[in-house]
């Protein structure tokens, strides 16, 4: 994000909680080593019991990076746009420019995929899952 802001003549100060990212954050396959570690806030979620079925101890956690790079440092290269309704709600609360259609060009600009292009994305191919697992 700081790089995008710096594309203009703006001055940018980036503040992050935590120190430098440990070496295991630069290898996507080592992502599990960062979860619950000193570089992860590991926040226990207060969710209804029926949504926690299948989780260890029926508990779910939100992993948020506490290191330089934030969540991007511990997410194992996983990227997900926010839900459209979240953006619409922010705009409806009096935040002009935060509706989904206004932020969509920025999502597209940050996405890159060199294979078959989907017109609804910024060059990222979206896959539909063909495997559905039921959690009991």
C-alpha positions as CSV (number, residue, x, y, z in Angstrom):
1,X,0.0,0.0,0.0
2,X,2.8,2.4,0.8
3,X,4.2,1.9,-2.7
4,X,0.9,2.8,-4.2
5,X,0.6,5.9,-2.1
6,X,4.2,6.9,-3.0
7,X,3.3,6.9,-6.7
8,X,2.1,10.5,-6.1
9,X,4.1,13.3,-4.7
10,X,2.7,12.5,-1.2
11,X,5.0,11.8,1.7
12,X,4.4,8.4,3.2
13,X,5.2,7.3,6.8
14,X,4.6,3.5,7.3
15,X,4.1,2.3,10.9
16,X,4.0,-1.3,11.7
17,X,3.7,-3.2,15.0
18,X,6.5,-5.6,15.8
19,X,10.0,-5.9,14.5
20,X,11.5,-7.3,11.3
21,X,9.9,-10.4,9.9
22,X,11.6,-13.7,10.7
23,X,13.1,-15.8,7.9
24,X,10.3,-18.3,7.8
25,X,7.9,-15.5,6.6
26,X,9.7,-15.5,3.2
27,X,8.8,-19.1,2.4
28,X,5.1,-19.6,1.8
29,X,5.2,-23.3,2.8
30,X,6.5,-22.3,6.2
31,X,3.4,-20.2,7.0
32,X,2.2,-22.7,9.7
33,X,5.3,-21.9,11.7
34,X,4.2,-18.3,12.0
35,X,0.7,-19.0,13.2
36,X,0.3,-18.5,16.9
37,X,4.0,-17.3,17.2
38,X,5.4,-14.0,18.4
39,X,4.6,-12.4,14.9
40,X,0.9,-13.3,15.1
41,X,-1.7,-11.6,17.3
42,X,-3.7,-14.9,17.1
43,X,-7.0,-13.4,18.2
44,X,-9.7,-15.9,19.4
45,X,-12.9,-15.2,17.7
46,X,-16.2,-14.9,19.6
47,X,-18.3,-16.8,17.0
48,X,-21.5,-18.9,17.5
49,X,-20.8,-22.5,18.3
50,X,-22.4,-23.8,15.2
51,X,-19.8,-22.0,13.1
52,X,-16.9,-23.5,15.1
53,X,-17.8,-27.2,14.4
54,X,-14.8,-29.0,13.0
55,X,-12.2,-26.6,14.6
56,X,-9.8,-27.8,17.2
57,X,-11.4,-27.3,20.6
58,X,-14.4,-25.8,18.7
59,X,-12.5,-22.5,18.6
60,X,-11.5,-20.3,15.7
61,X,-8.8,-17.7,15.5
62,X,-8.0,-14.7,13.4
63,X,-4.3,-14.5,12.5
64,X,-3.0,-11.0,12.1
65,X,0.7,-10.2,11.5
66,X,2.6,-8.4,14.2
67,X,5.7,-7.7,12.2
68,X,7.0,-5.6,9.4
69,X,4.6,-6.3,6.5
70,X,1.7,-7.1,8.8
71,X,-0.7,-9.8,7.7
72,X,1.0,-10.0,4.3
73,X,4.0,-11.4,6.1
74,X,2.2,-14.4,7.6
75,X,-0.6,-15.2,5.1
76,X,1.2,-17.7,2.9
77,X,0.4,-15.7,-0.3
78,X,-3.3,-15.9,0.3
79,X,-5.2,-12.9,-1.1
80,X,-8.9,-12.2,-0.8
81,X,-10.8,-9.0,-1.6
82,X,-13.1,-7.7,1.1
83,X,-16.8,-8.4,0.7
84,X,-18.7,-6.0,-1.5
85,X,-21.3,-5.2,1.2
86,X,-18.5,-4.2,3.6
87,X,-17.5,-1.4,1.2
88,X,-21.1,-0.4,0.6
89,X,-21.7,-0.2,4.3
90,X,-18.6,2.1,4.8
91,X,-19.8,4.4,2.0
92,X,-23.3,4.5,3.6
93,X,-21.8,5.5,6.9
94,X,-20.6,8.7,5.2
95,X,-17.3,7.7,3.6
96,X,-17.5,8.8,0.0
97,X,-15.3,6.9,-2.3
98,X,-15.3,3.7,-0.3
99,X,-18.2,2.0,-2.1
100,X,-17.2,-1.2,-4.0
101,X,-17.3,0.4,-7.5
102,X,-15.0,3.1,-6.4
103,X,-12.4,0.8,-4.9
104,X,-12.7,-1.9,-7.6
105,X,-10.2,-0.2,-9.9
106,X,-7.6,-0.3,-7.1
107,X,-8.1,-4.0,-6.6
108,X,-7.7,-4.6,-10.3
109,X,-4.5,-2.5,-10.4
110,X,-3.0,-4.6,-7.6
111,X,-3.9,-8.0,-9.1
112,X,-1.8,-9.6,-11.8
113,X,-2.1,-12.9,-13.5
114,X,-0.4,-13.8,-16.7
115,X,-2.7,-16.6,-17.9
116,X,-6.3,-16.4,-19.2
117,X,-7.8,-13.1,-18.1
118,X,-11.2,-12.8,-16.5
119,X,-12.8,-9.4,-17.2
120,X,-14.2,-9.2,-13.7
121,X,-10.7,-9.2,-12.1
122,X,-7.5,-7.3,-12.6
123,X,-5.8,-10.1,-14.4
124,X,-6.3,-12.7,-11.7
125,X,-8.0,-15.9,-12.8
126,X,-10.7,-16.9,-10.3
127,X,-11.2,-20.6,-9.8
128,X,-14.5,-22.2,-8.7
129,X,-14.0,-25.0,-6.2
130,X,-15.2,-28.4,-7.4
131,X,-14.6,-30.0,-3.9
132,X,-17.2,-29.3,-1.2
133,X,-16.5,-30.6,2.2
134,X,-19.1,-30.8,4.9
135,X,-18.1,-30.0,8.4
136,X,-19.9,-32.0,11.0
